[in-house]
Amino acid sequence: MVKQVPVNLAIQTIASVFTVVAWYAYYRIEKLRMGLVIIGISLAISISIQTVIPFPYGIGLAVIPSIIIPIYYMRKWAQEWNSKFSTGSTM
């Protein structure tokens, strides 16, 4: 079971760029299965871009979805995770 504490959004965002570290980052917010799906989808998009566009340009364009997509979902899910622990009860 994961410790039920808020996570640092900056560290989670940086971790989402590195695939193996991202697995642990997704695990910390209890989204490992969906995180693996997101990593797989971004990998498939990157591979398809590299097969369609010639070498020097394809690599550059393939990096964009493999970084942007995991960062988007990591930030979204980490903010949802942290909102569970906010003590924002206003009177």
C-alpha positions in Angstrom: 0.0 0.0 0.0 1.2 3.5 -0.8 1.8 6.0 1.9 -1.2 8.4 1.9 0.7 11.6 1.8 0.9 14.5 -0.7 3.6 14.3 -3.3 5.9 17.0 -4.6 4.5 18.1 -8.0 7.9 19.3 -9.3 9.6 16.0 -8.5 6.7 14.0 -10.0 6.9 16.1 -13.2 10.6 15.5 -13.6 10.2 11.8 -12.8 7.6 11.4 -15.6 10.2 12.2 -18.2 12.4 9.2 -17.3 10.4 6.0 -18.0 11.7 3.7 -15.3 11.5 6.4 -12.6 8.0 7.3 -13.9 6.8 3.8 -13.0 7.5 4.6 -9.4 6.1 8.1 -9.7 2.8 6.7 -11.0 2.8 4.1 -8.3 3.2 6.8 -5.6 -0.1 8.4 -6.8 -1.8 5.0 -7.3 -2.0 5.3 -11.1 0.5 2.7 -12.1 -1.8 0.9 -14.6 -2.9 4.0 -16.3 0.6 5.4 -16.3 1.8 2.3 -18.1 -0.9 2.8 -20.7 0.1 6.4 -21.1 3.7 5.5 -21.5 2.8 2.8 -24.1 0.6 5.2 -26.0 3.3 7.9 -26.1 5.8 5.3 -27.2 3.5 4.1 -30.0 3.0 7.7 -31.2 6.8 8.3 -31.2 7.5 5.2 -33.1 4.8 6.0 -35.7 6.2 9.5 -36.2 9.7 8.1 -36.6 8.6 5.6 -39.3 6.7 8.3 -41.3 9.1 11.2 -41.1 12.8 10.9 -42.3 15.6 10.5 -39.7 16.8 13.9 -38.6 13.3 15.4 -38.3 11.5 12.3 -37.1 13.6 12.0 -34.0 13.0 15.6 -33.0 9.3 15.4 -33.5 9.0 12.0 -31.8 10.5 13.4 -28.6 7.7 15.9 -28.2 4.8 13.4 -27.6 7.0 11.1 -25.5 7.6 14.0 -23.1 4.5 16.1 -23.3 1.9 13.4 -22.8 3.3 11.8 -19.7 4.0 15.2 -18.1 0.4 16.3 -18.7 -1.1 13.2 -17.1 1.4 13.1 -14.2 0.6 16.7 -13.3 -3.1 16.2 -13.6 -3.1 13.0 -11.5 -0.6 14.3 -8.9 -2.8 17.4 -8.4 -5.9 15.2 -7.9 -3.9 13.1 -5.5 -2.7 16.1 -3.5 -6.3 17.6 -3.4 -7.4 14.5 -1.4 -5.1 15.7 1.4 -5.8 19.4 1.3 -7.2 20.8 4.5 -8.9 23.7 2.7 -12.0 23.8 4.9 -13.0 27.5 4.8 -15.5 29.0 7.2 
